Amino acid sequence: MSAQILLVEDDRSIAAVIGEALREEGYEVVPCASIARRDELLAAHHYDVMVTDVMLTDGDGLASMAAVRE
């Protein structure tokens, strides 16, 4: 079973490149494009790793990490 990575990136081309590179290494990648969607996904499922953009359309990916830790 491969590790599941939640990829939070609002730029489709960047998300595609990062996602493809991770898949080639054998990871399962679940992409999302906003903090709101990230929070929905995290409430419903456990991920082994999360990779996040800093500046997202609906906020700062790093500043919102405190909510993720809780």
N, C-alpha and C positions, 0 to 999 in steps of 0.2 A: 504494500500500500504506500503510495507516494504522499508526501506532505502537501497539505492544502494551503495555498497562499492567497490571501485577500489582497488584490491590487487596487488601490484607490488612486485613480489618475483620470483627470477630466479631459486631457488632450488625447483624442482617439489614436492618433498616429504614434504617440509615445507609448500609450497603453498597449498597442499592437506589438511594437518592437520589444518592450519589456516582457509582455506575456509570452510571445513566441520564444524568446531566449530562455525563459523559465521552463516552458513546456519541453523544449529540446533537452533540458537537463533532467526531465522526468517528473517535474512538479505539476500538480493540478492547480490551475490558476482560475480564480473567480474575480472577474473585473467589476468595478463599479466606478461611477464618475462623480460622486458627491459624498459629503459627510452624512447627509440624511440617509442615503441608501446604505452607506457603510454601517450606520447604527442599526438599521433594519436587519442587515445580514448578520451582524454580530449578535443581535438579540436572538436570532433563530438558529445559529450554528457556531461551532467552535472551529477556529482556523489555527494552524500551527504557526503561521507567520503572517504579518501584515506589512505591506510595502505601501507607503503613502506619499503623495505629492504634498508639498508645503502649501502652495497657493491654489486653492480649489475655488470653484465658482460660488460655493456657499459658505466659505470660511477658510481658516488657516488650519491645515491638516495637523501641524505640530501642536498648536495651541489647544486643539480639541482632544489631544491624547489623554489628558487627565480623565475625561469622561470614559475613554476606552479602558483605562486601568481599573476603574471602579467596577 
